[in-house]
Amino acid sequence: GQMISKVSICLGLLHIDLRNPAIFLCTPPYHTFPGPHSREPGIQEQSEGDVPARVSRYMDHAYPEDELKPLSCKGHSTWGNFSLTLIDSLDSLVVLGMYDEFKEGVNKIVQNTNFSLNKNVSVFETNIRVVGGLLSAHLLMDRGKMTLPEGWPCAGPLLDLAVDIASRLLPAFATPTGLPYGTTNLLYGVPKGETTVTGTAGCAHT
């Protein structure tokens, strides 16, 4: 079928987590990201002063649009109009210890995100940035000092959103080769005449 169950996603997440704790835990002795547990100055320390300002600029001038135009300092949406930058950045907020901003971002996404849109979206970008962003933020809720929903990590509003958008992407993978179509419509599926050319490029990129 075309539906993705939360159980299957949960099992997949737990499998990844156990295979590679560094992906989600980011704590010694697993992580290699220079940060608070490293004796040498790393990327985290260098970024701490700049990231809050960048987050503030996006929230003040671009949210709920997808991206911030750096020159005009205005927001615009090119990827689906579901606050892509915020979803894509939630896990980084936790890594940098910006827990208040993480909680605010999660609440905004949960309250305002609706994927029932008549929009064509990039399968590749939506998969890695929206599905990936929602799942990573869901798994980082504990470390992000948020109140965990009942049944976490196998239940929660971010997981529900991830299941919703992933299910809407699934029609793009119904091809003879398994390589996805480049775009799909979140309401009506793959547009007529769509090809797998950009899907192939995306697979090659990853």
Disulfide bonds with the S-S distance in Angstrom:
Cys10-Cys154 1.91
